[in-house]
């Protein structure tokens, strides 16, 4: 008697679960990109930013054509595409500079302050309300940044402040992303940003150009692939769910970055940096819980 075969029941992922998975993949991809930036220490910042986006451009073009999406967006969405791209490229330049001066986990943590700026910009431009608790959490996070920056160490202070500005630009970019889901396909957003940033970085890159070694070229390639994965899956996450529902999962980037840095260099942030990182993460988590509770 033949035994009847049964196929396993496939449970489809919900929109939120898709967003969480996409955010975790994005976090790991950005960690790989950050490590590659740190390894390519002798390459000028503008050159890193150019190749990070130029490499992404080819894959992004393939994705946008595969989805039959408009390459340069729609008339309604284009202003938001430009705003997202301009703020995004400024954030990347600041972040890449900071990564060349401070450890990866610290830079990554400070950059995650962007979620607070998203709240503030949403309140200003989208008329969304912020609770008094969230302002307190922002102050707590800023205290964490002050501890990380070590004001008594000038060599750390300036890169930390530049990294802080990166979080500000990222917050602006994420605010634009929240608007773009109403107008553009995610692949269009990825391609437009890659194209825009490649064009903007071309002249500064040529003015500071350095011929790279074979090893450095591999770092640039890894940088581009990590940036592509991070950007694609981040855009997908914000497309599937509200930022307030999934943004907390991007903090896995800090854990991934610290683990990769330890494996490669055997180094961890110092005591003051760890204190600041913990304070920023706690403040961010409390802010996330408050945002979820407020719905």
Backbone bond lengths (Angstrom), bond angles and torsions (degrees), N, CA, C in turn:
res aa  C-N    CA-C-N  psi(-1)  N-CA   C-N-CA  omega(-1)  CA-C   N-CA-C  phi
1 X - - - 1.464 - - 1.535 109.06 -
2 X 1.309 115.62 122.66 1.464 120.16 -177.25 1.527 110.02 -74.30
3 X 1.324 112.62 135.11 1.466 117.74 179.05 1.521 109.88 -80.80
4 X 1.266 114.61 129.80 1.465 119.38 -177.55 1.529 109.75 -69.20
5 X 1.339 115.31 130.16 1.453 120.25 179.80 1.523 109.85 -86.75
6 X 1.273 113.15 138.83 1.473 118.33 177.65 1.511 109.51 -121.32
7 X 1.287 115.87 137.39 1.462 120.80 177.33 1.517 109.62 -87.31
8 X 1.328 116.62 139.21 1.465 118.60 178.66 1.526 110.35 -63.21
9 X 1.311 114.56 143.30 1.462 119.74 179.60 1.528 109.27 -76.89
10 X 1.305 115.90 124.51 1.456 120.59 178.65 1.524 109.31 -93.41
11 X 1.312 113.97 120.37 1.457 119.23 179.29 1.527 108.64 -93.62
12 X 1.307 117.10 114.73 1.467 118.93 -178.34 1.525 111.78 -66.39
13 X 1.332 114.98 144.66 1.451 119.65 177.81 1.526 110.26 -73.00
14 X 1.307 115.91 139.65 1.455 119.73 174.64 1.521 108.97 -73.12
15 X 1.325 116.18 166.76 1.453 120.45 179.15 1.525 110.72 -59.86
16 X 1.337 116.64 -40.91 1.459 118.69 -179.00 1.525 111.86 -68.53
17 X 1.337 117.08 -39.99 1.464 119.94 178.05 1.519 111.67 -63.72
18 X 1.328 116.50 -37.44 1.462 120.36 175.10 1.523 110.12 -61.64
19 X 1.330 115.37 -41.83 1.459 120.29 -179.47 1.531 111.08 -64.70
20 X 1.342 117.23 -41.46 1.463 121.54 179.65 1.527 110.20 -64.18
21 X 1.329 116.99 -46.22 1.458 121.07 178.80 1.526 110.85 -61.16
22 X 1.320 116.20 -44.00 1.464 120.62 178.83 1.524 110.72 -62.18
23 X 1.324 116.89 -38.90 1.462 120.62 -179.15 1.525 111.56 -67.51
24 X 1.328 117.69 -38.64 1.463 120.98 178.56 1.534 111.30 -67.08
25 X 1.327 116.20 -41.20 1.467 119.53 176.34 1.523 110.07 -63.74
26 X 1.336 115.63 -40.72 1.461 120.44 177.07 1.527 110.69 -60.41
27 X 1.328 117.10 -43.67 1.463 121.83 -179.18 1.522 111.40 -60.61
28 X 1.333 116.40 -44.16 1.463 119.61 179.64 1.530 110.81 -67.21
29 X 1.314 116.79 -40.38 1.469 120.93 -179.70 1.524 110.59 -62.58
30 X 1.321 116.80 -43.68 1.465 120.21 178.57 1.527 111.03 -66.04
31 X 1.329 117.18 -31.49 1.466 120.19 176.48 1.520 110.54 -64.99
32 X 1.322 116.32 -43.69 1.466 120.76 176.95 1.530 110.20 -60.64
33 X 1.341 116.36 -42.81 1.461 120.32 178.37 1.524 111.05 -60.48
34 X 1.340 116.84 -45.53 1.462 120.70 -179.41 1.519 112.58 -61.96
35 X 1.321 116.52 -40.79 1.468 120.36 177.97 1.520 110.23 -63.89
36 X 1.342 117.22 -41.41 1.465 121.41 178.85 1.524 110.99 -63.64
37 X 1.335 116.92 -39.74 1.470 121.03 176.98 1.526 109.93 -61.10
38 X 1.316 116.64 -42.89 1.460 121.88 -179.10 1.530 110.86 -65.89
39 X 1.328 116.93 -37.94 1.462 120.97 -179.89 1.525 111.99 -69.77
40 X 1.334 116.61 -33.30 1.469 121.33 -178.78 1.523 110.16 -85.61
41 X 1.310 116.28 55.54 1.461 122.11 -169.60 1.528 113.12 -66.18
42 X 1.329 118.42 -28.90 1.465 121.24 -174.99 1.517 114.08 -91.49
43 X 1.322 117.79 -0.99 1.463 121.30 179.78 1.527 108.95 -90.52
44 X 1.345 118.76 131.90 1.473 120.83 179.23 1.524 112.28 -57.03
45 X 1.339 116.32 150.23 1.457 121.74 -175.56 1.527 112.01 -58.98
46 X 1.361 117.11 -46.23 1.465 119.71 -177.25 1.526 111.38 -62.79
47 X 1.321 116.27 -34.71 1.461 120.38 178.23 1.529 110.54 -67.85
48 X 1.328 116.54 -39.88 1.465 120.41 176.77 1.530 110.63 -61.16
49 X 1.330 116.01 -47.57 1.458 120.45 -178.10 1.515 110.77 -63.51
50 X 1.345 116.39 -41.94 1.472 119.53 -179.94 1.518 110.87 -60.62
51 X 1.325 117.44 -52.78 1.459 119.90 -175.89 1.519 111.91 -69.67
52 X 1.326 117.21 -31.33 1.468 120.11 175.71 1.523 110.22 -57.10
53 X 1.342 116.47 -41.78 1.458 120.75 -177.53 1.525 113.05 -89.60
54 X 1.327 117.26 -30.06 1.463 120.50 179.77 1.525 110.62 -67.46
55 X 1.325 115.99 -40.73 1.465 120.31 176.59 1.524 110.25 -64.35
56 X 1.324 115.45 -42.07 1.462 120.80 178.52 1.521 111.85 -63.05
57 X 1.335 116.68 -31.51 1.461 122.19 -173.76 1.526 112.53 -56.78
58 X 1.329 117.70 -42.11 1.465 120.93 -177.21 1.532 111.60 -67.39
59 X 1.333 116.08 -43.47 1.460 119.56 177.89 1.527 110.60 -67.41
60 X 1.331 115.35 -38.65 1.463 119.68 -179.55 1.527 110.69 -65.07
61 X 1.336 116.44 -37.39 1.471 120.09 178.67 1.528 110.40 -64.09
62 X 1.330 115.99 -42.03 1.468 119.98 178.62 1.527 110.65 -61.82
63 X 1.328 116.46 -43.19 1.462 120.69 -177.95 1.521 111.46 -65.64
64 X 1.343 116.99 -42.86 1.456 119.76 -177.22 1.533 111.11 -69.02
65 X 1.335 116.96 -35.25 1.472 120.02 177.30 1.524 110.92 -71.04
66 X 1.321 116.54 -37.08 1.460 120.92 178.84 1.519 111.19 -62.73
67 X 1.319 116.71 -34.33 1.464 121.51 -179.65 1.528 112.88 -89.29
68 X 1.337 115.91 1.71 1.473 120.67 -179.03 1.528 112.31 53.79
69 X 1.313 115.05 36.85 1.468 120.57 -179.72 1.528 109.08 -95.34
70 X 1.330 117.96 153.92 1.461 120.85 178.06 1.525 111.09 -64.62
71 X 1.319 117.60 131.03 1.464 121.61 -175.17 1.527 111.96 -63.86
72 X 1.325 115.91 -46.36 1.458 120.01 -176.74 1.521 112.50 -106.24
73 X 1.323 117.26 19.41 1.452 121.63 173.31 1.510 114.37 79.14
74 X 1.297 114.94 -176.56 1.458 122.28 179.78 1.530 109.33 -97.91
75 X 1.331 115.97 165.56 1.463 120.47 179.67 1.526 111.18 -60.79
76 X 1.342 116.56 -37.75 1.465 120.06 -178.80 1.528 111.98 -71.28
77 X 1.329 116.02 -36.30 1.460 119.39 -175.14 1.516 114.81 -89.99
78 X 1.342 117.76 -14.62 1.468 119.86 -173.51 1.528 114.11 -61.56
79 X 1.338 119.88 -40.34 1.473 117.85 177.09 1.530 112.80 -58.77
80 X 1.336 116.70 -37.26 1.462 120.22 177.93 1.530 110.73 -71.24
81 X 1.338 117.11 -34.39 1.462 121.07 176.06 1.528 110.45 -61.90
82 X 1.322 116.23 -44.02 1.466 120.34 -179.99 1.525 110.46 -65.92
83 X 1.325 116.52 -44.28 1.465 120.27 178.82 1.510 111.90 -62.18
84 X 1.339 116.98 -43.04 1.461 121.26 179.04 1.523 110.19 -63.75
85 X 1.338 116.80 -41.12 1.462 121.34 -175.97 1.525 111.86 -71.43
86 X 1.326 117.18 -42.39 1.464 120.45 -179.66 1.527 111.18 -64.77
87 X 1.324 116.52 -48.54 1.460 119.73 178.81 1.526 111.20 -65.51
88 X 1.337 115.90 -35.43 1.459 120.02 179.86 1.514 113.03 -65.43
89 X 1.321 117.08 -43.13 1.462 119.76 -177.90 1.527 111.09 -70.43
90 X 1.342 117.63 -35.52 1.464 120.32 175.30 1.529 110.32 -63.90
91 X 1.338 115.93 -39.52 1.458 120.22 177.85 1.509 112.78 -64.30
92 X 1.332 116.75 -39.16 1.463 120.35 -179.43 1.522 111.05 -68.49
93 X 1.343 117.26 -42.73 1.466 120.67 178.70 1.536 109.74 -58.51
94 X 1.333 116.35 -46.82 1.462 120.71 179.79 1.527 111.13 -63.35
95 X 1.329 116.70 -42.03 1.459 121.07 -177.95 1.530 111.20 -67.46
96 X 1.337 117.19 -42.78 1.462 120.19 -179.46 1.524 111.08 -64.34
97 X 1.336 116.47 -37.57 1.464 119.16 176.70 1.530 109.89 -64.43
98 X 1.328 116.66 -45.71 1.460 120.52 -178.89 1.525 111.63 -61.34
99 X 1.329 116.21 -39.42 1.466 120.30 -179.23 1.532 111.96 -63.44
100 X 1.327 116.77 -25.76 1.466 119.59 179.32 1.527 111.91 -78.21
101 X 1.352 116.62 -10.97 1.454 120.12 -174.70 1.527 114.15 -116.39
102 X 1.335 117.80 -30.27 1.464 120.57 -177.64 1.524 109.76 -125.52
103 X 1.342 116.40 166.44 1.465 119.04 -175.37 1.531 111.46 -68.26
104 X 1.316 115.03 155.52 1.459 122.32 -171.44 1.529 111.89 -62.46
105 X 1.341 117.46 -45.17 1.466 120.54 -176.39 1.530 111.14 -63.69
106 X 1.334 116.77 -41.01 1.463 120.48 179.76 1.523 110.95 -66.20
107 X 1.328 116.74 -47.18 1.465 120.63 179.65 1.530 110.77 -61.00
108 X 1.325 115.91 -41.69 1.458 120.74 -179.94 1.526 111.40 -63.65
109 X 1.334 116.28 -40.88 1.463 120.18 -179.53 1.522 111.56 -65.04
110 X 1.325 116.58 -46.39 1.465 120.29 -179.99 1.522 110.60 -61.44
111 X 1.324 115.68 -40.10 1.465 119.20 -178.73 1.520 111.86 -63.13
112 X 1.332 116.61 -24.44 1.461 120.54 -179.26 1.529 113.36 -75.00
113 X 1.333 116.86 -3.01 1.456 119.43 172.25 1.523 111.59 -63.76
114 X 1.310 115.19 -8.31 1.475 120.20 -178.82 1.528 112.17 -55.41
115 X 1.346 117.64 -29.82 1.467 119.44 -178.84 1.523 111.79 -63.53
116 X 1.349 116.75 -31.81 1.463 119.82 176.79 1.529 110.67 -69.70
117 X 1.324 115.78 -40.00 1.468 118.97 179.60 1.527 110.56 -67.60
118 X 1.344 117.20 -32.52 1.464 119.92 175.65 1.526 109.94 -58.85
119 X 1.336 115.99 -43.74 1.467 120.26 178.68 1.530 111.63 -60.73
120 X 1.317 115.13 -45.86 1.468 119.63 -177.04 1.524 111.19 -66.02
121 X 1.346 116.84 -44.69 1.458 119.44 180.00 1.525 111.46 -68.11
122 X 1.347 115.73 -34.05 1.467 118.92 177.06 1.526 110.24 -65.87
123 X 1.330 115.97 -35.40 1.467 119.94 178.07 1.528 110.94 -68.64
124 X 1.344 116.24 -38.48 1.466 120.55 -177.26 1.526 111.40 -74.43
125 X 1.334 116.21 -48.72 1.465 119.88 -170.92 1.528 114.18 -97.40
126 X 1.337 116.14 -28.16 1.463 119.44 -177.73 1.525 111.84 -108.11
127 X 1.328 116.40 1.56 1.463 122.52 177.16 1.525 113.24 61.19
128 X 1.347 116.43 27.95 1.455 119.96 175.32 1.533 109.32 -81.23
129 X 1.330 116.47 149.40 1.459 120.86 -175.08 1.529 111.28 -90.94
130 X 1.324 114.94 144.72 1.459 122.10 175.44 1.524 107.94 -116.77
131 X 1.327 117.06 133.32 1.458 120.41 -179.66 1.531 110.10 -79.10
132 X 1.325 118.60 155.56 1.476 121.55 176.71 1.532 112.34 -56.29
133 X 1.334 116.52 -34.59 1.469 120.17 178.99 1.527 111.02 -59.92
134 X 1.326 116.71 -39.10 1.460 119.71 -177.75 1.520 112.36 -67.10
135 X 1.335 116.58 -31.87 1.462 119.45 173.56 1.527 110.70 -65.61
136 X 1.348 115.98 -38.94 1.458 120.05 177.96 1.527 111.03 -64.78
137 X 1.337 116.30 -39.57 1.462 119.90 178.71 1.527 111.06 -65.66
138 X 1.326 116.59 -35.28 1.464 120.36 176.79 1.524 110.43 -64.12
139 X 1.327 117.10 -43.28 1.463 121.03 177.75 1.532 110.31 -61.45
140 X 1.345 115.88 -42.34 1.466 120.26 177.56 1.528 110.88 -60.57
141 X 1.320 116.61 -42.61 1.461 120.53 178.81 1.523 111.21 -63.61
142 X 1.329 117.13 -39.53 1.463 121.09 179.20 1.529 111.12 -65.92
143 X 1.332 116.61 -33.00 1.469 120.21 174.32 1.536 109.14 -62.91
144 X 1.336 115.68 -40.92 1.463 120.11 176.68 1.518 111.63 -60.20
145 X 1.334 116.90 -41.47 1.470 120.94 177.95 1.527 110.35 -63.32
146 X 1.345 116.43 -41.23 1.465 120.47 179.23 1.529 111.18 -61.26
147 X 1.340 116.98 -38.57 1.462 120.81 178.71 1.521 110.70 -68.37
148 X 1.320 115.88 -43.25 1.468 120.58 179.94 1.522 110.97 -63.15
149 X 1.341 116.64 -37.29 1.461 120.79 -172.64 1.528 113.69 -71.98
150 X 1.359 117.01 -18.28 1.464 121.13 177.91 1.536 110.63 48.38
151 X 1.340 118.19 73.25 1.468 121.03 -176.50 1.526 114.25 -52.78
152 X 1.347 117.43 -24.48 1.464 120.24 179.97 1.523 112.21 -77.27
153 X 1.344 116.89 -7.31 1.468 120.52 -179.92 1.528 109.06 -116.09
154 X 1.356 118.39 92.68 1.469 122.14 -175.44 1.525 113.29 -56.34
155 X 1.323 117.43 -30.24 1.459 119.84 -179.23 1.517 112.99 -66.84
156 X 1.321 116.61 -22.32 1.460 121.97 179.44 1.521 111.71 -97.86
157 X 1.333 116.75 -32.71 1.456 121.69 -173.40 1.532 112.59 -59.60
158 X 1.320 117.40 -51.99 1.470 120.69 -176.54 1.531 111.83 -62.60
159 X 1.348 119.66 -49.58 1.473 118.69 177.12 1.527 113.08 -60.05
160 X 1.341 116.86 -33.64 1.463 120.33 178.23 1.518 111.11 -65.64
161 X 1.335 116.82 -42.94 1.460 121.00 178.32 1.532 110.69 -65.05
162 X 1.316 117.04 -37.67 1.469 120.57 177.44 1.531 109.66 -66.40
163 X 1.337 116.49 -39.78 1.462 120.65 176.16 1.525 110.01 -63.37
164 X 1.334 116.22 -38.24 1.460 121.66 176.84 1.534 110.24 -60.43
165 X 1.330 117.01 -41.84 1.472 120.23 177.86 1.521 110.85 -64.17
166 X 1.348 116.09 -31.63 1.467 119.91 176.75 1.518 111.11 -61.21
167 X 1.349 116.84 -39.17 1.464 120.12 178.51 1.522 110.92 -65.86
168 X 1.325 116.29 -34.18 1.458 121.01 178.61 1.526 110.83 -65.31
169 X 1.330 116.02 -47.21 1.466 120.20 178.63 1.532 111.27 -64.76
170 X 1.342 116.27 -37.31 1.463 120.27 177.99 1.527 110.79 -64.09
171 X 1.335 116.29 -38.97 1.462 119.88 177.63 1.519 111.85 -61.20
172 X 1.327 116.18 -40.27 1.467 120.29 176.18 1.528 110.08 -63.30
173 X 1.342 115.73 -44.87 1.466 120.16 -179.00 1.525 111.43 -61.71
174 X 1.338 117.19 -42.28 1.465 120.48 -179.07 1.525 111.17 -68.72
175 X 1.329 116.59 -31.17 1.464 119.57 176.07 1.530 110.14 -64.42
176 X 1.323 115.89 -41.79 1.465 120.15 176.07 1.535 110.97 -64.81
177 X 1.346 116.76 -36.82 1.464 119.93 178.11 1.519 111.10 -60.38
178 X 1.330 115.13 -39.88 1.462 119.24 178.65 1.516 112.35 -60.32
179 X 1.327 116.96 -33.86 1.454 121.13 177.56 1.521 112.02 -78.22
180 X 1.324 116.20 -35.62 1.462 120.57 -173.44 1.522 113.57 -66.11
181 X 1.331 118.17 -24.45 1.462 119.18 -179.16 1.522 111.69 -63.95
182 X 1.337 116.19 -16.94 1.468 120.22 177.77 1.523 112.18 -86.04
183 X 1.337 117.08 -9.94 1.457 119.74 -173.56 1.527 114.86 -125.54
184 X 1.348 117.07 -35.75 1.463 119.46 -169.59 1.526 112.51 -125.88
185 X 1.346 114.70 152.11 1.461 121.14 172.26 1.533 108.46 -71.30
186 X 1.345 118.69 144.74 1.470 120.11 -179.33 1.530 114.06 -53.74
187 X 1.327 117.46 -36.91 1.466 119.90 -179.28 1.524 111.96 -65.98
188 X 1.333 117.19 -32.06 1.464 120.60 176.39 1.521 110.15 -65.77
189 X 1.322 116.41 -42.04 1.471 121.29 179.65 1.529 110.25 -61.02
190 X 1.334 116.87 -43.61 1.463 121.52 -179.16 1.527 110.58 -65.48
191 X 1.329 117.19 -46.40 1.460 119.78 -178.37 1.525 111.13 -64.90
192 X 1.328 117.41 -46.26 1.460 120.71 -176.64 1.523 110.65 -59.98
193 X 1.342 116.53 -42.21 1.462 119.62 179.23 1.528 110.73 -64.11
194 X 1.320 117.26 -43.66 1.462 121.05 -179.48 1.528 110.82 -63.12
195 X 1.341 116.42 -42.68 1.460 121.21 179.94 1.533 110.62 -66.17
196 X 1.306 116.03 -48.40 1.470 122.05 -177.79 1.531 110.85 -59.65
197 X 1.312 116.60 -49.74 1.461 120.32 -176.32 1.529 111.87 -68.69
198 X 1.330 118.37 -32.85 1.463 121.36 176.81 1.522 110.59 -64.60
199 X 1.336 116.36 -44.09 1.464 121.03 179.81 1.526 110.90 -65.73
200 X 1.328 117.03 -44.92 1.468 121.62 -177.47 1.528 111.41 -65.38
201 X 1.329 117.60 -35.46 1.459 121.78 -176.36 1.534 113.40 -86.09
202 X 1.326 118.36 -8.13 1.461 121.11 -173.00 1.527 112.30 -60.22
203 X 1.337 117.61 -52.65 1.470 120.29 -176.69 1.533 111.88 -66.81
204 X 1.356 119.93 -48.99 1.480 118.54 176.68 1.525 112.32 -57.81
205 X 1.332 116.93 -35.65 1.460 120.43 179.13 1.528 111.06 -65.05
206 X 1.355 117.10 -44.31 1.459 120.96 -179.18 1.526 111.79 -66.67
207 X 1.329 116.92 -34.52 1.465 121.17 179.52 1.530 112.00 -69.95
208 X 1.321 117.20 -22.81 1.470 121.26 -178.75 1.531 111.07 -122.74
209 X 1.334 116.57 29.45 1.465 120.37 -170.04 1.524 112.18 -69.19
210 X 1.327 115.37 140.70 1.459 122.85 175.89 1.524 108.50 -133.17
211 X 1.337 115.65 128.12 1.466 119.17 175.86 1.522 108.66 -68.24
212 X 1.330 115.77 134.37 1.468 120.07 -174.10 1.518 110.49 -101.09
213 X 1.317 115.20 156.05 1.456 121.38 174.14 1.529 109.53 -81.55
214 X 1.313 116.41 172.32 1.465 120.06 177.73 1.513 111.93 -60.23
215 X 1.332 116.63 -40.05 1.470 120.73 178.96 1.522 110.66 -65.93
216 X 1.340 116.63 -42.31 1.459 119.94 179.83 1.535 111.30 -66.58
217 X 1.328 116.46 -32.89 1.465 119.46 176.85 1.526 110.48 -63.59
218 X 1.330 116.80 -38.41 1.463 120.18 177.03 1.529 110.90 -63.58
219 X 1.325 116.57 -37.29 1.473 119.94 176.72 1.532 110.26 -63.91
220 X 1.335 116.22 -42.35 1.467 120.41 178.76 1.523 110.90 -62.63
221 X 1.343 115.56 -41.29 1.467 119.97 178.95 1.523 110.44 -64.52
222 X 1.318 116.68 -44.43 1.469 121.26 178.61 1.525 110.64 -63.60
223 X 1.326 115.54 -37.24 1.456 121.53 177.12 1.527 110.59 -60.61
224 X 1.338 115.44 -46.29 1.458 120.31 -179.70 1.517 112.71 -65.64
225 X 1.332 116.61 -43.36 1.466 120.06 -179.69 1.532 111.12 -67.55
226 X 1.335 116.58 -39.67 1.466 119.88 176.92 1.519 111.15 -64.55
227 X 1.331 115.82 -42.12 1.464 119.87 177.73 1.511 111.97 -64.22
228 X 1.342 116.11 -39.16 1.465 120.34 178.65 1.520 110.73 -62.67
229 X 1.337 116.51 -50.59 1.459 120.04 -179.88 1.519 111.91 -61.05
230 X 1.341 115.83 -42.89 1.456 119.33 179.83 1.511 112.51 -62.93
231 X 1.324 116.00 -43.83 1.461 120.40 -177.17 1.524 112.35 -70.77
232 X 1.345 115.93 -43.94 1.471 120.22 -179.16 1.523 110.80 -61.52
233 X 1.334 116.65 -49.76 1.463 119.72 -175.87 1.528 112.08 -74.51
234 X 1.334 117.60 -28.44 1.459 119.84 174.23 1.526 110.61 -65.37
235 X 1.327 115.66 -45.54 1.461 120.53 178.64 1.527 110.69 -62.48
236 X 1.340 116.31 -40.23 1.465 120.25 177.48 1.523 111.09 -62.33
237 X 1.340 116.13 -42.13 1.470 120.18 -178.66 1.519 111.04 -60.69
238 X 1.329 116.85 -44.89 1.460 120.52 179.89 1.526 111.74 -71.90
239 X 1.329 115.78 -19.44 1.466 119.59 177.24 1.528 110.55 -78.48
240 X 1.347 116.88 -35.51 1.464 121.11 -176.61 1.529 113.35 -82.30
241 X 1.337 117.09 -27.66 1.468 119.13 -175.23 1.520 110.66 -150.03
242 X 1.333 115.86 165.82 1.452 121.13 177.46 1.529 109.53 -66.94
243 X 1.329 115.10 147.33 1.463 119.85 -179.74 1.520 111.39 -58.01
244 X 1.321 117.27 -37.73 1.467 121.04 -178.62 1.521 112.55 -64.50
245 X 1.336 116.93 -22.90 1.464 120.78 -178.98 1.524 113.22 -82.63
246 X 1.329 117.15 -27.48 1.469 118.84 -170.72 1.521 114.26 -126.83
247 X 1.333 118.81 -9.55 1.463 119.94 -173.67 1.530 112.53 -60.92
248 X 1.336 117.78 -29.56 1.458 120.72 -178.63 1.526 111.62 -61.39
249 X 1.321 117.94 -28.86 1.464 120.62 -176.65 1.522 112.48 -72.28
250 X 1.323 116.70 -17.54 1.459 119.27 176.90 1.530 110.82 -68.37
251 X 1.343 116.63 -15.69 1.460 120.26 178.29 1.520 112.01 -69.70
252 X 1.318 117.26 -11.17 1.469 119.93 171.84 1.521 110.29 -60.80
253 X 1.325 116.43 -21.00 1.463 122.22 176.16 1.522 111.05 -55.49
254 X 1.341 117.07 -38.50 1.464 121.20 -179.53 1.521 110.41 -64.23
255 X 1.336 115.97 -44.70 1.468 120.63 -179.67 1.525 110.27 -65.87
256 X 1.335 116.86 -46.46 1.465 120.62 178.98 1.529 110.62 -59.51
257 X 1.338 117.06 -43.84 1.462 121.46 -178.01 1.528 111.32 -64.13
258 X 1.344 116.22 -44.69 1.466 120.26 179.75 1.528 111.06 -63.45
259 X 1.327 116.75 -40.69 1.468 120.46 179.69 1.521 111.41 -65.56
260 X 1.342 116.75 -45.93 1.462 120.29 179.79 1.525 111.40 -64.62
261 X 1.339 116.45 -40.08 1.463 120.41 178.98 1.524 110.73 -64.25
262 X 1.326 116.43 -38.95 1.463 119.96 179.18 1.526 110.77 -66.28
263 X 1.336 116.44 -41.99 1.468 120.65 179.46 1.531 111.24 -63.43
264 X 1.336 116.96 -40.58 1.466 120.84 -175.11 1.525 112.50 -82.17
265 X 1.344 116.69 -46.71 1.464 120.19 -174.87 1.519 113.80 -109.55
266 X 1.340 117.32 -10.24 1.458 120.11 -177.28 1.511 112.86 65.93
267 X 1.341 116.10 25.95 1.464 120.77 -174.96 1.518 111.13 -120.12
268 X 1.318 115.24 146.53 1.458 122.95 174.25 1.529 108.61 -126.95
269 X 1.345 118.17 157.72 1.463 120.10 177.10 1.526 111.25 -57.78
270 X 1.356 116.58 150.50 1.466 120.36 178.78 1.529 110.84 -71.77
271 X 1.331 116.07 178.37 1.466 121.43 -173.90 1.531 112.43 -59.58
272 X 1.350 117.17 -46.82 1.462 119.96 -179.16 1.525 111.33 -63.54
273 X 1.327 115.92 -41.82 1.466 119.69 178.55 1.522 111.25 -63.51
274 X 1.342 116.27 -41.44 1.469 119.68 178.75 1.525 111.28 -63.33
275 X 1.338 117.01 -39.40 1.472 120.56 177.47 1.523 110.53 -61.64
276 X 1.325 115.55 -46.41 1.458 119.59 179.65 1.504 112.38 -64.17
277 X 1.342 116.34 -41.10 1.465 121.39 179.53 1.525 110.49 -61.14
278 X 1.344 115.92 -45.57 1.476 120.08 -179.76 1.527 110.65 -61.75
279 X 1.325 117.11 -42.79 1.470 120.62 180.00 1.524 110.50 -62.90
280 X 1.322 117.21 -43.81 1.476 120.94 -179.66 1.527 110.84 -64.12
281 X 1.338 116.50 -42.47 1.464 120.30 -179.97 1.527 110.88 -65.10
282 X 1.338 116.83 -43.97 1.471 120.49 178.97 1.519 110.23 -61.54
283 X 1.331 116.98 -46.89 1.466 120.63 179.26 1.519 111.20 -60.71
284 X 1.322 116.26 -40.23 1.461 120.77 179.93 1.523 111.42 -66.69
285 X 1.338 116.04 -40.15 1.463 119.47 178.87 1.527 111.00 -65.75
286 X 1.325 116.49 -42.90 1.464 120.18 178.41 1.530 110.85 -62.47
287 X 1.316 115.32 -39.22 1.462 119.78 177.60 1.529 110.95 -64.40
288 X 1.325 115.28 -41.45 1.471 120.79 178.46 1.522 110.13 -62.20
289 X 1.336 117.84 -46.55 1.469 120.51 179.67 1.524 111.42 -61.51
290 X 1.316 116.38 -39.11 1.467 120.37 179.06 1.525 110.22 -65.15
291 X 1.355 115.95 -41.48 1.465 119.44 -179.85 1.526 111.18 -64.41
292 X 1.353 116.05 -40.19 1.473 120.32 179.24 1.532 110.15 -66.47
293 X 1.342 117.06 -42.04 1.464 121.08 -179.39 1.526 111.03 -62.81
294 X 1.337 114.97 -38.87 1.466 118.80 -179.89 1.509 111.26 -74.29
295 X 1.355 116.28 -14.87 1.465 121.84 173.93 1.472 115.98 68.73
